[in-house]
Amino acid sequence: MADDKDSAETFIRCRLCAVMSVLQNKDLSKEEKSSRIKEIVRPMFDFSRMAKLTLGRKYWPGLSKETQERFTDGFAKLLEESYRNKLLLYTDEEVIYEAPLQIKKKVHIPTYLVSENNKTSIIYKLYKPQSCWRIYDVEIQGVSIIQTYRSQFTQILQHGTIDDLLLKLEELVDS
C-alpha cells in the first residue's frame, strides 16, 4: 500500500513539475505553452471515467455507445481547456505537497498552490486501472469538479435531452 501512495505521488510530482517548467519558460509563446501543457496533462486524466462519473448511474447507462463517446470527447475538451486556462494564469506559485492518502485502491494527493497572497487547496484523486496512475477527479478548495459538473448537467437533463446537453457542451468548448 505504501508503494501505491509513493508511486501515485511521484506520478503527480513529475507531471506538475513538467507543467511548471513549461509555464516558467519565458521563451515560449502562450500557444506553445498551451500545446506543451496539453501533451503533459492529457495522459494524466481518465476522461472516460470522469465522463461516466459526471453523468452517473441515472444517465450514463441509457446512452448509446456513440453518444457516450461524443459526450466523453466534449467533456474531455471542456476539462482540458479549463485546466489549461487556469494553468496559464500561473505567475510565481509554488506547489506544496502533503502526505498522500490511501483510500482502498485509490490515492488522494493533497497539494496547495501557494503564492504571495493566496493558498489554494487542490486534491488530486487517482486510481490505477492498469500499469499507470490516472486522475479521476480533482477537488479545488473542497469542491469536486465531478460533483460540480454533475450538478450542472443534471439540471440540463432534467429540463431537456442529452442532445441539449451535447450542444451546451460544444458551446462551452467553443467559447
C-alpha positions as CSV (number, residue, x, y, z in Angstrom):
1,M,0.0,0.0,0.0
2,A,2.8,2.4,0.8
3,D,4.2,1.7,-2.7
4,D,0.9,2.8,-4.2
5,K,0.9,6.1,-2.3
6,D,4.6,6.7,-3.2
7,S,4.1,5.9,-6.9
8,A,1.0,8.0,-7.1
9,E,2.7,10.9,-5.5
10,T,5.7,10.5,-7.8
11,F,3.4,10.4,-10.8
12,I,1.7,13.8,-9.8
13,R,5.0,15.4,-8.8
14,C,6.7,14.6,-12.1
15,R,3.8,15.8,-14.2
16,L,3.3,19.0,-12.2
17,C,7.0,19.7,-12.3
18,A,6.9,19.3,-16.1
19,V,3.9,21.7,-16.3
20,M,5.6,24.3,-14.1
21,S,8.8,24.1,-16.2
22,V,6.7,24.9,-19.3
23,L,4.9,27.7,-17.5
24,Q,8.2,29.3,-16.3
25,N,9.8,29.1,-19.8
26,K,9.8,32.7,-20.9
27,D,10.9,31.8,-24.4
28,L,7.6,30.0,-25.2
29,S,4.6,31.8,-26.6
30,K,1.2,31.3,-24.9
31,E,0.2,28.9,-27.7
32,E,3.4,26.9,-27.4
33,K,2.9,26.7,-23.6
34,S,-0.7,25.6,-24.1
35,S,0.3,22.9,-26.6
36,R,3.0,21.5,-24.4
37,I,0.8,21.5,-21.3
38,K,-1.8,19.6,-23.3
39,E,0.8,16.9,-24.1
40,I,1.7,16.6,-20.4
41,V,-1.8,16.8,-19.0
42,R,-3.9,14.7,-21.3
43,P,-2.4,11.3,-20.3
44,M,-2.8,12.2,-16.6
45,F,-6.6,12.1,-16.7
46,D,-9.1,9.3,-17.3
47,F,-11.6,11.3,-19.2
48,S,-13.8,8.3,-19.9
49,R,-14.2,7.5,-16.3
50,M,-14.7,11.2,-15.4
51,A,-17.5,11.5,-18.0
52,K,-19.2,8.4,-16.7
53,L,-19.0,9.6,-13.1
54,T,-20.3,13.0,-14.1
55,L,-23.4,11.7,-15.7
56,G,-23.8,9.0,-13.0
57,R,-25.9,5.8,-13.0
58,K,-29.0,7.8,-13.7
59,Y,-28.0,8.9,-17.2
60,W,-24.9,7.1,-18.4
61,P,-26.2,3.6,-18.9
62,G,-29.1,4.8,-21.1
63,L,-26.8,6.4,-23.6
64,S,-25.8,4.7,-26.8
65,K,-22.1,3.9,-27.2
66,E,-21.9,6.6,-29.9
67,T,-23.5,9.2,-27.6
68,Q,-21.2,8.1,-24.7
69,E,-18.2,8.7,-26.9
70,R,-19.5,12.0,-28.1
71,F,-20.2,13.2,-24.6
72,T,-16.8,11.9,-23.4
73,D,-15.0,13.8,-26.2
74,G,-16.8,17.0,-25.5
75,F,-16.3,16.7,-21.8
76,A,-12.6,16.0,-22.1
77,K,-12.2,19.1,-24.3
78,L,-14.0,21.2,-21.8
79,L,-11.9,19.9,-18.9
80,E,-8.6,20.2,-20.8
81,E,-9.4,23.8,-21.8
82,S,-10.5,24.8,-18.3
83,Y,-7.4,23.2,-16.7
84,R,-5.0,24.7,-19.3
85,N,-6.6,28.2,-18.9
86,K,-6.2,28.1,-15.1
87,L,-2.6,26.9,-15.5
88,L,-1.8,29.7,-18.0
89,L,-2.7,32.2,-15.2
90,Y,0.3,30.9,-13.3
91,T,2.8,33.5,-12.1
92,D,5.1,32.5,-9.3
93,E,3.1,30.0,-7.3
94,E,4.7,27.1,-5.5
95,V,3.2,23.6,-5.2
96,I,3.3,22.2,-1.7
97,Y,2.6,18.5,-1.2
98,E,1.0,16.9,1.8
99,A,1.2,13.2,2.6
100,P,-0.8,11.1,0.2
101,L,-3.9,9.3,1.5
102,Q,-4.7,5.7,0.5
103,I,-8.4,5.1,0.3
104,K,-8.9,1.4,-0.6
105,K,-7.3,1.1,-4.1
106,K,-7.4,4.9,-4.7
107,V,-4.9,7.6,-3.6
108,H,-5.6,11.2,-2.9
109,I,-2.7,13.6,-3.2
110,P,-3.4,16.8,-1.2
111,T,-1.5,19.8,-2.6
112,Y,-1.5,23.6,-2.1
113,L,-0.8,26.1,-4.8
114,V,0.8,28.9,-2.8
115,S,1.5,32.5,-4.0
116,E,2.3,35.6,-2.0
117,N,-1.3,36.4,-1.3
118,N,-3.1,33.1,-1.8
119,K,-3.2,29.4,-0.8
120,T,-5.4,27.2,-2.9
121,S,-6.1,23.6,-1.8
122,I,-6.1,21.0,-4.6
123,I,-6.6,17.3,-4.1
124,Y,-5.8,15.0,-7.0
125,K,-7.8,11.8,-6.8
126,L,-6.1,8.9,-8.6
127,Y,-6.7,5.2,-9.3
128,K,-4.6,2.7,-11.2
129,P,-6.7,0.9,-13.9
130,Q,-3.7,-0.8,-15.4
131,S,0.0,0.0,-15.0
132,C,-0.3,3.8,-14.8
133,W,-2.0,6.1,-12.4
134,R,-4.8,8.2,-13.8
135,I,-6.7,11.2,-12.3
136,Y,-10.5,10.6,-12.0
137,D,-11.4,13.8,-10.0
138,V,-9.8,17.0,-8.7
139,E,-11.1,18.9,-5.7
140,I,-10.3,22.6,-5.6
141,Q,-10.9,24.3,-2.3
142,G,-13.1,21.4,-1.2
143,V,-15.2,21.3,-4.4
144,S,-15.1,18.3,-6.6
145,I,-15.1,19.1,-10.4
146,I,-17.1,15.8,-11.0
147,Q,-19.8,16.9,-8.5
148,T,-19.9,20.4,-9.9
149,Y,-20.4,19.3,-13.5
150,R,-22.8,16.5,-12.4
151,S,-25.0,19.2,-10.8
152,Q,-24.9,21.4,-13.8
153,F,-25.5,18.6,-16.3
154,T,-28.3,17.1,-14.2
155,Q,-30.1,20.5,-14.3
156,I,-29.8,20.5,-18.1
157,L,-31.0,16.9,-18.4
158,Q,-34.0,17.4,-16.1
159,H,-35.3,20.1,-18.4
160,G,-34.0,18.8,-21.7
161,T,-32.4,15.9,-23.6
162,I,-28.9,14.5,-24.0
163,D,-28.8,16.4,-27.3
164,D,-29.4,19.7,-25.4
165,L,-26.5,18.8,-23.1
166,L,-24.2,17.9,-26.0
167,L,-25.0,21.2,-27.7
168,K,-24.3,23.1,-24.4
169,L,-21.0,21.2,-24.0
170,E,-20.0,22.2,-27.6
171,E,-20.9,25.8,-26.9
172,L,-18.8,25.8,-23.7
173,V,-15.8,24.3,-25.5
174,D,-16.1,26.8,-28.4
175,S,-16.5,29.9,-26.2
